[in-house]
Amino acid sequence: MEEKPTLNFMWHLVWDYRVDLLKGLWTAVSVSITSLILSLILGLIFALFKMSKYSILRTISGVYVNIFRGIPALVSVIWVYFGWSLLFGHNFTVYQAGVIALTLLYSAFFSEIFRSALSAIHKGQREAGLALGMGRIRIFISIVMPQALKIAIPNIGSMYIGMIKDTSTFTVIGLAEVVRVTQTINSQYFQPFVLYTAAAGLYVAIAFLVDYLFRIFEGNFSFPNQGKITKFLSKKKHAQVRELIIKNS
Amino acid sequence: MSDQLLKLSKVRKSFGTAEVLHGVDLTIKSGSHTVIFGPSGSGKSTILRIMNLLEEPNEGSVIFQGIEYGLGVDEDNTPRGKAVNLRRQVGMVFQQFNLFPHLTAIDNIALAVHSVTGKSKVDARERAASELKKVGLIKWALNFPGELSGGQQQRVAIARALSLDPKLMLFDEPTSALDPELVGEVLATMRDLADSGMTMVVVTHEMNFAREIGDQCIFMEAGYIAATGGSDFFDTCTNTRAQQFIGSVL
């Protein structure tokens, strides 16, 4: 009769290696936040290209989005890290390669998110700005963009959780993120169940945190404003307006 | 010449292949109250939107205080005024109010004042407050458009346009999107403005109001000015289509 192997879960490993695991998490968060900022900027530029009156810009944007939306993160980072160095003899660090790979992919997604949010703004909003004699850039910054951001923020939040998860594939180029750290510890103790459960826990915890943070952002972009940050920032202004209300009543 | 504020001459406008204005001439005198009415699709909103170049005419010219504005090829190569400079002197009120929903009532006005006149934000809010007071909405300064009734929103929109000291005010069916019981407060605000001597061009279906304030009445049909008259237009008009239209609306 076959003997059932005894399960020996070394849960203490999670605690013993907490610093390494959290360092891995920090690497994942830091790569993904840097990429988030860059891909939001790039995504906005490509969204504006897509909405441009010049067909060449629309075509560039369309091709870019379709290429990078279609490439998996794993393939993208291998290409950036190994392919680039092969072609041009210049080596990115693993951190840089991760940021570039994520930015290329997610700027394509953000471009589509921004495009749909921007086109959801009623054209009467732009017209009202024009009729008042406001400049186009001012209309975009003060009127169109705040309203579009409100629409885009929940989608950006979901995408950002995806970005954090995609950093796990960067283990192939040796980026010391959560999965890489987990693998290293596992190779010493062979405790995959314990260690990968811990890794999963870290990803889920960060997803909850991101959700919470983006809800705060969302509240600050809603109208009437629900956010504490904007309320704090507009304290002085509100005091002036309240004085004006009393003075003019 | 001096009392001729705005002049449209031989203005033609097409959307795609369909021409909606077939050469319109119109002069707006300082202090006058022009009312434009006519059936849907007659081009009355388009002509209003050409007055501040929200629509660029395909042919013809827009002359404001002796300066020609807009793009277009000028035969004598004199440079034309920029649309933005025309719009800074002409206020416009829309059927759908077009308030900025992410800004409070006072910020809707203060943003315009701050970004167009370059006044400081603090001074802009002072000005905004005095405009809100004039339309009776100072107590609503910190409310968002979504928290105001349609009539209140339209009065904020009027205050916003007036905060830039326009020389001409354009109204594009300002009461058409309002519940019937809210029309009165907006018309009252406009009446006050007319009494204050503001030059106004109003596209409207409110015939009683048009009869009351209009000293230049224009009936449009199918892209033409079909009939015009002075303040007695509603009683003396001989154009049968205009008579029919007035009869059907009143």
Interface residues (C-beta under 8 A of the other chain):
Chain A: H122 G124 Q125 E127 A128 L130 A131 L132 G133 M134 G135 R138 S142 I143 P146 Q147 K150 F221 F223 P224 K237 H238 Q240 V241 R242 L244 I245 K247 N248 S249
Chain B: N52 L54 V84 N85 R87 R88 Q89 V90 G91 M92 F94 Q96 N98 L99 F100 P101 H102 L103 T104 I106 L111 A112 S115 V116 K121 V122 R125 E126 A129 S130 L132 K133 I138 K139 A141 L142 N143 F144 G146 E147 A157 R160 A161 L164
